[in-house]
């Protein structure tokens, strides 16, 4: 390497970037072709892609048969998101060229990025035909098939790579193989592979936990997810999974504590707030339960599961006015929901605001007129309000849905007698 180029490298190593670039720019007109290629390589390493592309484009026109230049320029184009230009260059590399397989691999990667999976697979299969024992090609095929959801075929290729290479481009082949087995439902095999990986990587440990859970080994899942959080306290999704696993093992206090720890690091996670509320309720701490569930609803007023949970919690405490306040506010923000209208009707009925109750029953009826439970309840309410004709009509509709309900049939008969008396 020329002393000037070496000097520029030393300047860059000493964080004197501007001086290094200025030195190479001054030297470039005097450099021979090999030195220009070296400078282009340095520019690529340092992230000066436009400058590298200019040099490589000039060299390519001088040496149109030098495919090494084309492949390097294609790499630069890919980095710059000039995919079509890269594809055109790579397609110029012929079968008889030593760089042909490398060109096919790059083409496959580009076509995969564009969502053209079949074309990408064809390029890789062609590369495999020319170099059948190259593990990088098998790994690329495995990755393509895995990303496309074809896990069974991906496994075949990963298993070919494993005896030769344990890691490709910083990706653990064992890890991928375990994921593929898990994704195809072979959780026991996946679990065995994960146990062999013995990784401290939080992502790998998290997937290990999921696989263990599906294999029916919650004890291993709990251990794996605890290990994830020991490695990375900000691994948000591990808190929820660990808390759920504790709940499944009926370790409610541990589940609650884990959810609270998760909330500390992920304060906008509505599922964690709701889960904490659910666990607090199981621990007979309804004040805390209400607090956490309300937090979940504040984050997402359309979080229906949390809203319905809170309604049941408030009902148990006879807080019917609170239900009215909650659902009125949500309806203003999110629009009317028939289930919420039904719950509002019930709450108003409990507070003896019968006209409001009737209005909300009517509103709910528009959507729930085929719901037998709703029709029975609404029918009873109308009868209590002395609206016998409407009650009879509703309950007869109910009987069309539930013809074997002798109690309601008898009740309708009594209503008719009362009406006709």
C-alpha positions as CSV (number, residue, x, y, z in Angstrom):
1,X,0.0,0.0,0.0
2,X,1.3,3.5,-0.9
3,X,2.7,5.5,1.9
4,X,0.1,8.3,1.3
5,X,-2.7,5.8,1.6
6,X,-1.1,4.4,4.8
7,X,-0.8,7.9,6.2
8,X,-4.6,8.5,5.5
9,X,-5.4,5.2,7.3
10,X,-3.3,6.3,10.4
11,X,-5.0,9.7,10.4
12,X,-8.5,8.0,10.4
13,X,-7.4,5.6,13.2
14,X,-6.4,8.8,15.2
15,X,-9.9,10.3,14.5
16,X,-8.6,12.9,12.1
17,X,-11.2,12.2,9.5
18,X,-11.1,15.5,7.6
19,X,-7.4,15.3,7.1
20,X,-7.5,11.7,6.0
21,X,-10.2,12.4,3.4
22,X,-8.4,15.5,2.2
23,X,-5.2,13.6,1.8
24,X,-6.8,10.8,-0.3
25,X,-8.7,13.4,-2.5
26,X,-5.4,15.1,-3.3
27,X,-3.7,11.8,-4.0
28,X,-6.5,10.3,-6.1
29,X,-5.6,11.9,-9.5
30,X,-2.0,10.5,-9.1
31,X,-3.1,7.0,-7.9
32,X,-2.8,4.0,-10.2
33,X,-5.8,1.8,-10.8
34,X,-5.0,-0.7,-8.0
35,X,-4.6,2.2,-5.5
36,X,-7.9,3.7,-6.7
37,X,-9.6,0.4,-5.9
38,X,-7.9,0.4,-2.4
39,X,-9.1,3.9,-1.8
40,X,-12.6,2.9,-2.8
41,X,-12.5,0.0,-0.3
42,X,-11.4,2.5,2.4
43,X,-14.2,4.9,1.5
44,X,-16.7,2.0,1.8
45,X,-15.3,1.0,5.2
46,X,-15.5,4.6,6.4
47,X,-19.1,5.1,5.1
48,X,-18.2,7.5,2.3
49,X,-20.4,5.7,-0.2
50,X,-20.9,8.4,-2.8
51,X,-17.1,8.9,-3.1
52,X,-16.6,5.1,-3.3
53,X,-19.3,4.7,-6.0
54,X,-17.7,7.4,-8.2
55,X,-14.3,5.7,-8.1
56,X,-15.7,2.2,-8.7
57,X,-17.9,3.5,-11.6
58,X,-14.9,5.0,-13.3
59,X,-12.9,1.7,-12.8
60,X,-15.8,-0.4,-14.1
61,X,-15.8,1.6,-17.3
62,X,-12.1,1.1,-17.7
63,X,-12.3,-2.7,-16.9
64,X,-15.8,-3.9,-17.9
65,X,-14.8,-7.5,-17.4
66,X,-13.5,-7.1,-13.8
67,X,-16.5,-8.5,-11.9
68,X,-14.9,-7.9,-8.6
69,X,-15.4,-4.2,-9.2
70,X,-19.1,-4.7,-10.3
71,X,-19.8,-6.7,-7.1
72,X,-18.3,-4.1,-4.9
73,X,-20.2,-1.3,-6.7
74,X,-23.4,-3.4,-6.3
75,X,-22.7,-3.6,-2.6
76,X,-22.4,0.2,-2.4
77,X,-25.6,0.6,-4.4
78,X,-27.4,-1.8,-2.0
79,X,-26.2,0.3,0.9
80,X,-27.6,3.4,-0.8
81,X,-30.9,1.7,-1.5
82,X,-30.3,1.8,-5.3
83,X,-31.6,-1.8,-5.7
84,X,-32.4,-1.7,-9.4
85,X,-28.9,-0.4,-10.3
86,X,-27.4,-3.2,-8.1
87,X,-29.6,-5.9,-9.7
88,X,-28.6,-4.7,-13.2
89,X,-24.9,-4.9,-12.3
90,X,-25.1,-8.3,-10.7
91,X,-27.0,-9.8,-13.6
92,X,-24.0,-8.9,-15.8
93,X,-21.8,-11.4,-13.9
94,X,-21.6,-14.5,-16.1
95,X,-21.7,-18.2,-15.1
96,X,-18.0,-18.8,-16.0
97,X,-16.9,-16.0,-13.6
98,X,-15.4,-17.0,-10.2
99,X,-17.7,-14.3,-8.6
100,X,-20.9,-15.8,-10.1
101,X,-22.0,-17.5,-6.9
102,X,-21.4,-14.4,-4.9
103,X,-23.4,-12.4,-7.4
104,X,-26.3,-14.9,-7.1
105,X,-26.2,-14.6,-3.3
106,X,-26.5,-10.8,-3.4
107,X,-29.3,-11.0,-6.0
108,X,-31.2,-13.4,-3.8
109,X,-30.9,-11.0,-0.9
110,X,-32.1,-8.1,-3.0
111,X,-35.1,-10.1,-4.4
112,X,-36.0,-11.2,-0.9
113,X,-35.9,-7.6,0.3
114,X,-38.3,-6.8,-2.5
115,X,-40.7,-9.6,-1.4
116,X,-39.9,-11.7,-4.5
117,X,-39.3,-14.9,-2.5
118,X,-39.7,-17.4,-5.4
119,X,-37.1,-15.5,-7.5
120,X,-34.8,-15.3,-4.5
121,X,-35.1,-19.0,-3.9
122,X,-34.4,-19.7,-7.5
123,X,-31.2,-17.7,-7.4
124,X,-30.0,-19.6,-4.3
125,X,-30.8,-22.9,-5.8
126,X,-28.8,-21.9,-8.9
127,X,-25.9,-21.0,-6.6
128,X,-26.2,-24.3,-4.9
129,X,-26.0,-26.1,-8.2
130,X,-22.7,-24.4,-8.9
131,X,-21.3,-24.8,-5.4
132,X,-23.3,-27.7,-3.7
133,X,-21.2,-27.9,-0.5
134,X,-21.1,-24.2,0.4
135,X,-22.7,-23.8,3.9
136,X,-23.4,-20.1,3.3
137,X,-25.8,-21.0,0.5
138,X,-27.5,-23.6,2.7
139,X,-27.8,-21.0,5.5
140,X,-29.2,-18.4,3.1
141,X,-31.8,-20.9,1.8
142,X,-32.7,-21.7,5.4
143,X,-33.1,-18.0,6.2
144,X,-35.2,-17.4,3.2
145,X,-37.5,-20.3,3.9
146,X,-37.7,-19.4,7.6
147,X,-38.7,-15.8,6.8
148,X,-41.4,-17.1,4.4
149,X,-42.9,-19.4,7.1
150,X,-41.7,-22.6,5.4
151,X,-40.1,-24.0,8.6
152,X,-39.9,-27.6,7.7
153,X,-37.8,-26.9,4.6
154,X,-35.7,-24.4,6.5
155,X,-34.9,-27.1,9.1
156,X,-33.4,-29.3,6.3
157,X,-30.9,-26.5,5.3
158,X,-30.0,-25.4,8.8
159,X,-29.2,-29.0,9.7
160,X,-26.8,-29.2,6.7
161,X,-25.0,-26.1,8.0
162,X,-24.7,-27.1,11.6
163,X,-21.9,-29.7,11.3
164,X,-19.8,-27.2,9.4
165,X,-20.6,-23.8,11.1
166,X,-22.2,-23.0,14.4
167,X,-22.6,-19.3,13.5
168,X,-23.1,-17.3,10.3
169,X,-23.0,-13.5,10.2
170,X,-23.3,-13.5,14.0
171,X,-26.5,-15.6,13.9
172,X,-26.5,-18.9,15.9
173,X,-27.5,-21.8,13.6
174,X,-28.6,-23.8,16.7
175,X,-30.8,-20.8,17.7
176,X,-32.4,-20.7,14.3
177,X,-32.9,-24.4,14.1
178,X,-34.6,-24.4,17.5
179,X,-36.8,-21.5,16.4
180,X,-37.8,-23.4,13.2
181,X,-38.7,-26.5,15.2
182,X,-40.7,-24.5,17.6
183,X,-42.5,-22.6,14.8
184,X,-43.4,-26.0,13.2
185,X,-44.8,-27.3,16.5
186,X,-42.0,-29.6,17.4
187,X,-41.5,-28.0,20.9
188,X,-39.8,-30.9,22.5
189,X,-37.1,-31.1,19.9
190,X,-36.7,-27.3,19.9
191,X,-36.4,-27.3,23.7
192,X,-33.6,-29.9,23.5
193,X,-31.7,-27.7,21.0
194,X,-32.2,-24.6,23.1
195,X,-30.8,-26.4,26.1
196,X,-27.7,-27.2,24.1
197,X,-27.2,-23.6,23.0
198,X,-26.3,-22.4,26.5
199,X,-26.6,-18.7,25.5
200,X,-26.6,-15.6,27.7
201,X,-28.2,-13.6,24.9
202,X,-31.6,-12.2,26.1
203,X,-33.4,-12.8,22.8
204,X,-32.3,-16.4,22.7
205,X,-33.3,-16.9,26.4
206,X,-36.7,-15.3,25.7
207,X,-37.4,-17.7,22.8
208,X,-36.1,-20.5,25.0
209,X,-38.7,-19.6,27.6
210,X,-41.5,-19.5,25.0
211,X,-40.5,-22.9,23.7
212,X,-40.4,-24.4,27.2
213,X,-43.9,-23.0,27.8
214,X,-45.3,-24.6,24.7
215,X,-43.5,-27.9,25.6
216,X,-45.4,-27.8,29.0
217,X,-42.3,-26.9,31.0
218,X,-43.4,-23.8,32.8
219,X,-40.6,-24.3,35.4
220,X,-38.0,-23.9,32.6
221,X,-39.9,-21.0,31.1
222,X,-39.9,-19.2,34.4
223,X,-36.2,-19.8,34.9
224,X,-35.4,-18.6,31.4
225,X,-37.4,-15.4,31.6
226,X,-36.0,-14.6,35.1
227,X,-32.6,-15.0,33.5
228,X,-33.6,-12.7,30.7
229,X,-34.4,-10.0,33.2
230,X,-31.1,-10.6,35.1
231,X,-29.3,-10.0,31.8
232,X,-31.5,-7.0,30.7
233,X,-33.8,-5.3,33.2
234,X,-35.4,-3.3,30.3
235,X,-36.4,-6.4,28.3
236,X,-40.1,-5.3,28.5
237,X,-41.9,-8.3,27.0
238,X,-40.3,-10.7,29.5
239,X,-42.2,-9.2,32.5
240,X,-45.6,-10.0,31.1
241,X,-44.6,-13.5,30.0
242,X,-43.0,-14.3,33.4
243,X,-45.9,-12.9,35.3
244,X,-48.4,-15.0,33.2
245,X,-46.2,-18.1,33.8
246,X,-46.3,-17.4,37.6
247,X,-50.1,-17.1,37.4
248,X,-50.4,-20.4,35.6
249,X,-48.4,-22.0,38.5
250,X,-50.8,-20.3,40.9
251,X,-47.9,-18.2,42.3
252,X,-50.2,-15.1,42.4
253,X,-48.0,-12.9,44.6
254,X,-45.0,-13.5,42.4
255,X,-47.1,-12.8,39.3
256,X,-48.3,-9.5,40.9
257,X,-44.8,-8.5,42.0
258,X,-43.4,-9.2,38.5
259,X,-46.2,-7.1,36.8
260,X,-45.4,-4.2,39.2
261,X,-41.7,-4.5,38.3
262,X,-42.6,-4.4,34.6
263,X,-44.7,-1.3,35.1
264,X,-41.6,0.4,36.6
265,X,-39.7,0.0,33.3
266,X,-42.6,0.0,30.8
267,X,-45.1,2.6,32.0
268,X,-47.1,2.6,28.8
269,X,-47.9,-1.1,28.7
270,X,-51.6,-1.4,29.1
271,X,-51.5,-5.3,29.4
272,X,-49.2,-5.1,32.4
273,X,-51.5,-2.6,34.2
274,X,-54.5,-4.8,33.5
275,X,-52.7,-7.9,34.6
276,X,-51.5,-6.2,37.8
277,X,-55.1,-5.3,38.4
278,X,-56.3,-8.8,37.8
279,X,-53.7,-10.2,40.2
280,X,-54.5,-7.6,42.9
281,X,-58.1,-8.7,42.7
282,X,-57.1,-12.4,43.2
283,X,-55.1,-11.2,46.3
284,X,-58.2,-9.6,47.6
285,X,-56.8,-6.1,47.2
286,X,-59.6,-4.4,45.3
287,X,-58.4,-0.9,45.8
288,X,-55.1,-1.7,44.1
289,X,-57.0,-3.7,41.5
290,X,-59.2,-0.8,40.6
291,X,-56.2,1.6,40.5
292,X,-54.2,-0.5,38.0
293,X,-57.1,-1.4,35.7
294,X,-58.1,2.3,35.5
295,X,-54.5,3.0,34.5
296,X,-54.9,0.5,31.7
297,X,-58.1,2.1,30.5
298,X,-56.5,5.6,30.7
299,X,-53.8,4.4,28.3
300,X,-56.5,2.8,26.0
301,X,-60.1,3.8,26.6
302,X,-61.1,1.2,23.9
303,X,-59.4,-1.7,26.0
304,X,-62.7,-3.6,26.3
305,X,-61.4,-6.5,28.3
306,X,-60.2,-4.1,31.0
307,X,-63.4,-2.0,30.9
308,X,-65.6,-5.1,31.4
309,X,-63.3,-6.3,34.2
310,X,-63.6,-3.0,36.0
311,X,-67.4,-3.0,35.6
312,X,-67.6,-6.4,37.3
313,X,-65.3,-5.1,40.1
314,X,-67.4,-2.0,40.6
315,X,-70.6,-4.1,40.6
316,X,-69.2,-6.3,43.4
317,X,-68.8,-3.1,45.5
318,X,-72.2,-1.7,44.5
319,X,-70.5,1.3,42.9
320,X,-73.1,1.7,40.2
321,X,-72.6,5.5,39.9
322,X,-69.0,4.8,39.2
323,X,-70.0,2.5,36.4
324,X,-72.3,5.2,34.9
325,X,-69.5,7.7,35.1
326,X,-66.9,5.3,33.5
327,X,-69.1,4.2,30.6
328,X,-70.5,7.7,29.9
329,X,-67.0,9.0,29.6
330,X,-65.8,6.1,27.4
331,X,-68.9,6.4,25.2
332,X,-68.1,10.1,24.6
333,X,-64.5,9.2,23.6
334,X,-64.9,6.0,21.7
335,X,-68.5,6.0,20.6
336,X,-71.4,3.7,21.6
337,X,-70.9,0.0,22.2
338,X,-73.9,-2.3,22.7
339,X,-72.4,-4.1,25.6
340,X,-71.6,-0.8,27.3
341,X,-75.2,0.4,26.6
342,X,-76.4,-2.8,28.3
343,X,-74.2,-2.2,31.3
344,X,-75.3,1.4,31.5
345,X,-79.0,0.2,31.5
346,X,-78.2,-2.2,34.4
347,X,-76.4,0.5,36.4
348,X,-79.2,3.0,35.9
349,X,-81.7,0.3,36.9
350,X,-79.8,-0.3,40.1
351,X,-79.8,3.4,40.9
352,X,-83.5,3.5,40.2
353,X,-83.1,5.9,37.2
354,X,-85.6,3.9,35.2
355,X,-86.0,6.3,32.3
356,X,-82.3,6.4,31.7
357,X,-82.2,2.6,32.0
358,X,-85.0,2.3,29.4
359,X,-83.1,4.5,27.0
360,X,-80.0,2.5,27.2
361,X,-81.8,-0.8,26.9
362,X,-83.4,0.5,23.7
363,X,-80.0,1.6,22.4
364,X,-78.5,-1.8,23.2
365,X,-81.5,-3.6,21.6
366,X,-80.5,-2.3,18.2
367,X,-77.5,-4.6,18.2
368,X,-78.4,-7.3,20.7
369,X,-81.9,-8.2,19.4
370,X,-80.7,-11.8,18.8
371,X,-78.9,-12.2,22.2
372,X,-81.2,-14.4,24.3
373,X,-79.7,-13.3,27.6
374,X,-80.2,-9.6,26.8
375,X,-83.8,-10.2,25.5
376,X,-84.7,-12.1,28.7
377,X,-83.3,-9.4,31.0
378,X,-84.8,-6.5,28.9
379,X,-88.2,-8.3,28.9
380,X,-88.2,-8.6,32.7
381,X,-87.3,-4.9,33.0
382,X,-90.2,-3.9,30.7
383,X,-92.6,-6.1,32.7
384,X,-91.4,-4.5,36.0
385,X,-92.1,-1.1,34.4
386,X,-95.6,-2.2,33.5
387,X,-94.9,-2.3,29.7
388,X,-96.5,-5.6,29.4
389,X,-97.1,-5.5,25.6
390,X,-93.5,-4.7,24.9
391,X,-92.3,-7.3,27.4
392,X,-94.5,-10.1,25.9
393,X,-93.2,-9.2,22.4
394,X,-89.6,-9.3,23.5
395,X,-89.9,-12.5,25.5
396,X,-91.7,-14.3,22.7
397,X,-88.7,-13.4,20.5
398,X,-86.5,-14.9,23.3
399,X,-88.6,-18.1,23.2
400,X,-87.9,-18.4,19.4
401,X,-84.2,-18.6,20.3
402,X,-84.7,-20.7,23.5
403,X,-87.9,-22.7,22.9
404,X,-87.2,-25.1,25.8
405,X,-87.3,-22.4,28.5
406,X,-90.5,-23.5,30.3
407,X,-90.1,-20.8,33.0
408,X,-90.2,-18.0,30.6
409,X,-93.0,-19.6,28.6
410,X,-95.0,-19.7,31.9
411,X,-94.0,-16.1,32.8
412,X,-95.2,-14.9,29.3
413,X,-98.5,-16.7,29.9
414,X,-98.9,-14.9,33.2
415,X,-98.1,-11.5,31.6
416,X,-100.8,-12.1,29.0
417,X,-103.3,-12.9,31.7
418,X,-102.3,-9.7,33.6
419,X,-102.6,-7.7,30.4
420,X,-106.0,-9.1,29.5
421,X,-107.4,-8.8,33.0
